[in-house]
């Protein structure tokens, strides 16, 4: 499902008053994040939360509840009052992958109120500079020459990066070795050190190492090239049409939030996303296609849930015991 970026007609729109009034909220607002402080989801939540706090004239704080690839935080927010004071920075893991992989206590389609997409970020297929085989077609050929011998790292079993690998493996009909890590840090360290042949990593984590020349970007996993990496081809244009394996972030609340409040929050979040400094921060993460209506975001969550459930089933992915 493709999305269009929300664009304000004129910079003056950034100065428009907030549509959310103090009377709309029962108190300070929390944005719950299902990952530890410092990661991409956390940073985006803090950037947006700071702006919304100013607009809404109330305290907007980020609360971290890491665990189960975001599912713990999602289950918590699903049970909160639908008054707009507790929101979740939803993620592809919490709202598309975890429900297909874990025994979660919520339904991503029905237990939340979508508010707004925040951004969609490609994953990247990478290697170290010493790797001679570095085009998609040559990698496929190498894997077929050496079935079960070529290793691909990811940031963990059931992560968006792991499932990007599985989608690639299924389409190419390859027998490869998956090496899961606990995050991008140790993944990149072992890739640079030569302990693994290739990696699927987030664009956010890989970009600094690509800029330093320590890692080579081979392909990205959205249907279109990210503006921040215009010279890196997509897997879709490299022989795998339709392969779309992105990470994404968006604001949701508990189900049954008042529609008028949702509409006003959506408009305010869209204003924040269009602010030049926020747009630049999003670009630095490789995040695009932000904003849009709450209905569009809800349809996107539903389509992603269906897509990733099929990948999990077809690839036989099992959660760590």
Secondary structure, DSSP 8 states (H G I E B T S, - for coil): --------SSGGGGGS--SS-GGG-SS-EEEEESS-TTSHHHHHHHHHHHHHHHHHTS-EEEEE---GGGHHHHHHHHTS-SSSSEEEEEEHIIIIIHHHHS--SS-TTTSEEEEEEEEEEEEEEEEETT-S--SHHHHHHHHHHTTTT-EEEESSTTSHHHHHHHHHHHHHT---EEEE-SSHHHHHHHHHHTSSSEEEEEHHHHHHHHHTTSEEEEEE-SSS--GGGTTS-BSGGGT-TT---EEEEEEEEETT--HHHHHHHHHHHHHHHHSHHHHHHHHHTTEES----HHHHHHHHHHHHHHHHHHHHHHT-----
